[in-house]
Amino acid sequence: MNVMISNYPEELEFPTDIEENVRAAAEKVGELYGVENGEVSVTLTNNEYIHTLNKQYRGIDRPTDVLSFALNESEEPDVEDGPDVNVLGDLVISVERAKEQAADYGHSVKREIAFLTVHGMLHLLGYDHMEEEDRLEMEAEQRFVMEKLGIPR
């Protein structure tokens, strides 16, 4: 799994363990769901930037924790004769929101960042939680991956 991680705005700096945690969670999803040849771009950001994206793309006027932009939902043309890589899409994670939620839920920032990465990766793979049945399935998948990462609830 090729996991490309960047910060935006670029002047934001995060501890390297956050990047390592994101990479490990994304790679575990790739391993467990058969997309080891996958590629995902992850942007680590703050509440201000994710708020802007939420408003622009989802019509939601507040910051959230993670946004997923699945490539299979875009209108990009298929690349013929290109490398055999499954480009999944983009994740945007508010590290600021993750820290707030970790405090609210009483667990570590490491667990929250891993959870948000897993949640976003599952969205990129087509999982959803809009309907009750889908929500229950996605929650079960999240628990499964978090257990495999060794950081269950």
C-alpha positions as CSV (number, residue, x, y, z in Angstrom):
1,M,0.0,0.0,0.0
2,N,1.4,3.3,-1.0
3,V,0.4,5.9,1.6
4,M,1.3,9.4,0.7
5,I,1.0,11.8,3.7
6,S,1.2,15.6,3.6
7,N,0.2,18.5,5.8
8,Y,-2.0,21.3,4.9
9,P,-1.5,24.1,5.4
10,E,2.1,23.2,4.9
11,E,3.3,25.1,8.0
12,L,1.4,22.7,10.2
13,E,3.7,20.2,11.9
14,F,2.6,16.9,13.6
15,P,4.7,14.4,15.5
16,T,6.1,11.6,13.3
17,D,4.2,9.0,15.3
18,I,0.9,10.4,13.9
19,E,2.2,9.8,10.4
20,E,3.4,6.3,11.3
21,N,0.0,5.6,12.9
22,V,-1.9,6.7,9.7
23,R,0.5,4.7,7.5
24,A,0.1,1.5,9.7
25,A,-3.7,1.8,9.8
26,A,-4.0,2.4,6.0
27,E,-1.6,-0.5,5.2
28,K,-3.5,-2.9,7.5
29,V,-6.8,-2.1,5.6
30,G,-4.9,-2.7,2.4
31,E,-3.7,-6.0,3.6
32,L,-7.0,-7.2,5.1
33,Y,-9.1,-6.1,2.1
34,G,-6.9,-7.2,-0.7
35,V,-5.6,-3.9,-1.9
36,E,-2.0,-4.2,-1.0
37,N,-1.3,-2.6,-4.4
38,G,-3.5,0.4,-3.4
39,E,-2.6,4.0,-3.2
40,V,-4.1,6.6,-0.9
41,S,-3.3,10.2,-0.3
42,V,-3.8,11.4,3.2
43,T,-3.8,15.1,4.2
44,L,-3.3,15.9,7.9
45,T,-4.9,19.2,8.8
46,N,-6.6,21.4,11.3
47,N,-10.3,22.2,12.0
48,E,-10.2,25.4,10.0
49,Y,-9.2,23.7,6.7
50,I,-11.5,20.6,7.1
51,H,-14.3,23.1,7.9
52,T,-13.7,24.8,4.6
53,L,-13.7,21.5,2.8
54,N,-16.9,20.4,4.5
55,K,-18.7,23.6,3.5
56,Q,-17.4,23.4,-0.1
57,Y,-18.0,19.7,-0.8
58,R,-20.7,18.6,1.6
59,G,-22.6,21.8,2.5
60,I,-21.8,21.2,6.2
61,D,-20.8,24.4,8.0
62,R,-18.6,22.9,10.7
63,P,-15.4,20.9,11.1
64,T,-15.5,17.1,11.1
65,D,-12.9,14.6,11.9
66,V,-12.3,12.8,8.5
67,L,-13.3,13.3,4.9
68,S,-13.0,10.6,2.2
69,F,-12.9,11.3,-1.5
70,A,-13.1,8.0,-3.3
71,L,-11.6,7.9,-6.8
72,N,-14.3,5.5,-7.9
73,E,-16.8,8.2,-7.2
74,S,-15.1,10.8,-9.5
75,E,-15.4,11.3,-13.2
76,E,-11.7,10.8,-13.9
77,P,-11.0,8.6,-16.9
78,D,-9.4,5.2,-16.5
79,V,-5.7,5.2,-17.4
80,E,-4.9,2.5,-20.0
81,D,-1.6,0.7,-20.0
82,G,-0.7,2.4,-16.7
83,P,0.9,0.8,-13.6
84,D,-1.1,-1.9,-11.9
85,V,-2.0,0.3,-8.9
86,N,-5.4,0.6,-7.4
87,V,-5.7,4.3,-6.6
88,L,-8.3,4.5,-3.9
89,G,-8.6,8.2,-3.4
90,D,-7.9,10.9,-0.7
91,L,-8.4,11.2,3.0
92,V,-8.3,14.4,5.0
93,I,-8.0,14.1,8.7
94,S,-8.2,16.9,11.2
95,V,-5.6,16.1,13.8
96,E,-7.0,18.9,15.9
97,R,-10.5,17.3,15.9
98,A,-8.9,13.8,16.6
99,K,-7.3,15.2,19.7
100,E,-10.6,16.7,20.9
101,Q,-12.4,13.4,20.3
102,A,-9.7,11.3,22.0
103,A,-10.2,13.5,25.1
104,D,-14.0,13.3,24.8
105,Y,-14.0,9.5,24.4
106,G,-11.3,8.9,27.0
107,H,-8.8,7.1,24.8
108,S,-5.5,7.9,23.2
109,V,-4.8,10.1,20.2
110,K,-3.1,7.1,18.6
111,R,-6.3,5.1,18.8
112,E,-8.4,8.0,17.5
113,I,-6.1,8.7,14.5
114,A,-6.0,5.0,13.7
115,F,-9.8,4.7,13.9
116,L,-10.3,7.8,11.7
117,T,-7.9,6.4,9.1
118,V,-9.6,3.0,9.1
119,H,-13.0,4.7,8.9
120,G,-11.9,6.8,5.9
121,M,-10.2,3.8,4.2
122,L,-13.4,1.8,4.5
123,H,-15.3,4.6,2.9
124,L,-12.8,4.6,0.0
125,L,-13.5,0.8,-0.4
126,G,-17.3,1.5,-0.7
127,Y,-18.5,1.0,2.9
128,D,-21.1,3.5,4.1
129,H,-23.2,4.2,7.2
130,M,-26.2,6.0,5.9
131,E,-28.6,3.2,6.5
132,E,-28.9,1.2,9.7
133,E,-27.8,-2.1,8.2
134,D,-24.8,-0.5,6.5
135,R,-23.9,1.3,9.7
136,L,-23.8,-1.9,11.6
137,E,-21.7,-3.6,8.9
138,M,-19.2,-0.8,8.8
139,E,-18.9,-0.7,12.6
140,A,-18.2,-4.4,12.6
141,E,-15.5,-3.9,9.9
142,Q,-14.0,-1.1,11.9
143,R,-13.8,-3.2,15.1
144,F,-12.2,-6.1,13.0
145,V,-9.5,-3.8,11.7
146,M,-8.8,-2.1,15.0
147,E,-8.5,-5.5,16.7
148,K,-6.0,-6.6,14.0
149,L,-4.0,-3.4,14.6
150,G,-3.9,-4.3,18.3
151,I,-5.8,-1.2,19.5
152,P,-9.4,-2.3,20.2
153,R,-11.8,-0.4,22.4
